[in-house]
Amino acid sequence: MRYLVTGARGFVMSVLVERLLTAEPDAVVTTVDLHAPDHLLTTHLAGHEGRVQHVRADVGDSSAVAEVIAESDPEVIVHGATVTHDAASERLDPGRFIHVNTGGTATVLDAARRAGRVRRVLLVSSGAVYGSSPLGLLTEDAAPAPDEMYGISKLAGELVARRFGRLYGLEVPIARLTKMFGPMERPSSGRAVMSLPYHLAAAALAGRPLRVTERTLRAGGDWLSATRAAGALHLLARGTGRGDGVYNISSGVRTGVPELLARFGVEALPAPAGEGVVDMDPDAESGKNGVYASDRARRELLWNPGDLQEQVTEYLTWARNNPAVFVASR
Ligand SMILES: NC(=O)c1ccc[n+]([C@@H]2O[C@H](COP(=O)([O-])OP(=O)(O)OC[C@H]3O[C@@H](n4cnc5c(N)ncnc54)[C@H](O)[C@@H]3O)[C@@H](O)[C@H]2O)c1
């Protein structure tokens, strides 16, 4: 299979690219990202050099996207290039979310429908589309209620993709990812805020406690390793599941912060409000901060999220082999 993956210099999509190349010995992957691969990505994909080609392009640039699709001739595109939420970037440049996340999706879909061979475009979306929904357990049928420019732009991207699918007979499944953690998470041009598990891995590596605000210890969330998510994305990309389906890719359960700390073997150092490395609000555990039911993915993709402790152990092993990734964590 010939794949084109956007956003592949980033966290989740780099894990997916490795998965595609490992699971399918005849897969050929073209990656598209604003940035060239860093040393970490090159190392991660070592051994597959002959089957992967990296192209630097802006997904908002229609002629650049059309050119790379024409040259690489993919059957399947996985569109993951994104700018993700952080409060400072949203205030500074709200239009960038719309430009990249919605406009970029339209550009990729338009180029895909013009190129003869593309049959499926998997859109990597986010539970951020559930936004301020009052529900604590979100199925894919829950009404979207995005409340930040990131979620708004991702939902608009979903609608745009869906319309392209209907207009041109393209399969356009949508994967809504929960909070991701795991190997290859590092700061990127699209994402400045690292996950709680990233900081936990850093603390575990250094053998120190983690400074978290008092209220964070009463909070929880739905965390899933990108390696597990990549399994679901791979199934969706290669043709499993409905071409017009929406799938939550999530653990489907709440894990409390104290349990997560224990799984990483890290102690909490309670910090005053505003001074923790991580601050989560225990009163905000619905909508985008809720639990996303993964029953549909389990049923239709025959995928399951797997055991959390195994995911944590795998991540810690990777972290010990890649300590430089964690220097950014205090
Ligand atoms: N990380 C999470 O917890 C999480 C949760 C839900 C959904 N997702 C989704 O997963 C996907 C990957 O997210 P991630 O966390 O790996 O993000 P990331 O920031 O690590 O990677 C995104 C990549 O997109 C690239 N990019 C940004 N703007 C671009 C542009 N204009 N043209 C080309 N490339 C561009 C960046 O350079 C970066 O390499 C996204 O679609 C995101 O919405 C992630």
Ligand as a Chemical Component Dictionary entry (heavy atoms), coordinates in Angstrom:
data_LIG
# 
_chem_comp.id                   LIG 
_chem_comp.type                 NON-POLYMER 
_chem_comp.pdbx_formal_charge   0 
_chem_comp.three_letter_code    LIG 
# 
loop_
_chem_comp_atom.comp_id 
_chem_comp_atom.atom_id 
_chem_comp_atom.alt_atom_id 
_chem_comp_atom.type_symbol 
_chem_comp_atom.charge 
_chem_comp_atom.model_Cartn_x 
_chem_comp_atom.model_Cartn_y 
_chem_comp_atom.model_Cartn_z 
_chem_comp_atom.pdbx_ordinal 
LIG N1  N1  N 0  -1.512 14.617 21.254 1  
LIG C1  C1  C 0  -2.754 14.471 21.673 2  
LIG O1  O1  O 0  -3.012 14.288 22.873 3  
LIG C2  C2  C 0  -3.888 14.481 20.679 4  
LIG C3  C3  C 0  -5.189 14.366 21.189 5  
LIG C4  C4  C 0  -6.247 14.388 20.298 6  
LIG C5  C5  C 0  -6.023 14.495 18.934 7  
LIG N2  N2  N 1  -4.749 14.610 18.462 8  
LIG C6  C6  C 0  -4.591 14.761 17.010 9  
LIG O2  O2  O 0  -3.513 13.943 16.573 10 
LIG C7  C7  C 0  -2.850 14.558 15.468 11 
LIG C8  C8  C 0  -1.377 14.663 15.767 12 
LIG O3  O3  O 0  -1.226 15.471 16.940 13 
LIG P1  P1  P 0  0.143  15.523 17.738 14 
LIG O4  O4  O 0  -0.174 15.624 19.167 15 
LIG O5  O5  O -1 1.027  14.456 17.260 16 
LIG O6  O6  O 0  0.658  16.941 17.271 17 
LIG P2  P2  P 0  2.138  17.455 16.965 18 
LIG O7  O7  O 0  2.123  18.916 17.169 19 
LIG O8  O8  O 0  3.158  16.654 17.707 20 
LIG O9  O9  O 0  2.285  17.139 15.427 21 
LIG C9  C9  C 0  1.631  17.936 14.471 22 
LIG C10 C10 C 0  2.564  18.091 13.291 23 
LIG O10 O10 O 0  1.872  18.892 12.318 24 
LIG C11 C11 C 0  2.849  19.723 11.713 25 
LIG N3  N3  N 0  2.216  20.896 11.135 26 
LIG C12 C12 C 0  1.651  21.949 11.790 27 
LIG N4  N4  N 0  1.213  22.858 10.909 28 
LIG C13 C13 C 0  1.482  22.354 9.664  29 
LIG C14 C14 C 0  1.263  22.823 8.360  30 
LIG N5  N5  N 0  0.676  24.007 8.134  31 
LIG N6  N6  N 0  1.682  22.061 7.326  32 
LIG C15 C15 C 0  2.299  20.868 7.542  33 
LIG N7  N7  N 0  2.535  20.374 8.774  34 
LIG C16 C16 C 0  2.131  21.117 9.821  35 
LIG C17 C17 C 0  3.798  20.104 12.839 36 
LIG O11 O11 O 0  5.057  20.535 12.329 37 
LIG C18 C18 C 0  3.867  18.807 13.619 38 
LIG O12 O12 O 0  4.970  18.022 13.208 39 
LIG C19 C19 C 0  -3.534 15.904 15.264 40 
LIG O13 O13 O 0  -4.458 15.809 14.219 41 
LIG C20 C20 C 0  -4.240 16.164 16.589 42 
LIG O14 O14 O 0  -5.374 16.963 16.434 43 
LIG C21 C21 C 0  -3.683 14.610 19.314 44 
# 
loop_
_chem_comp_bond.comp_id 
_chem_comp_bond.atom_id_1 
_chem_comp_bond.atom_id_2 
_chem_comp_bond.value_order 
_chem_comp_bond.pdbx_ordinal 
LIG N1  C1  SING 1  
LIG C1  O1  DOUB 2  
LIG C1  C2  SING 3  
LIG C2  C3  SING 4  
LIG C2  C21 DOUB 5  
LIG C3  C4  DOUB 6  
LIG C4  C5  SING 7  
LIG C5  N2  DOUB 8  
LIG N2  C6  SING 9  
LIG N2  C21 SING 10 
LIG C6  O2  SING 11 
LIG C6  C20 SING 12 
LIG O2  C7  SING 13 
LIG C7  C8  SING 14 
LIG C7  C19 SING 15 
LIG C8  O3  SING 16 
LIG O3  P1  SING 17 
LIG P1  O4  DOUB 18 
LIG P1  O5  SING 19 
LIG P1  O6  SING 20 
LIG O6  P2  SING 21 
LIG P2  O7  DOUB 22 
LIG P2  O8  SING 23 
LIG P2  O9  SING 24 
LIG O9  C9  SING 25 
LIG C9  C10 SING 26 
LIG C10 O10 SING 27 
LIG C10 C18 SING 28 
LIG O10 C11 SING 29 
LIG C11 N3  SING 30 
LIG C11 C17 SING 31 
LIG N3  C12 SING 32 
LIG N3  C16 SING 33 
LIG C12 N4  DOUB 34 
LIG N4  C13 SING 35 
LIG C13 C14 SING 36 
LIG C13 C16 DOUB 37 
LIG C14 N5  SING 38 
LIG C14 N6  DOUB 39 
LIG N6  C15 SING 40 
LIG C15 N7  DOUB 41 
LIG N7  C16 SING 42 
LIG C17 O11 SING 43 
LIG C17 C18 SING 44 
LIG C18 O12 SING 45 
LIG C19 O13 SING 46 
LIG C19 C20 SING 47 
LIG C20 O14 SING 48 
# 
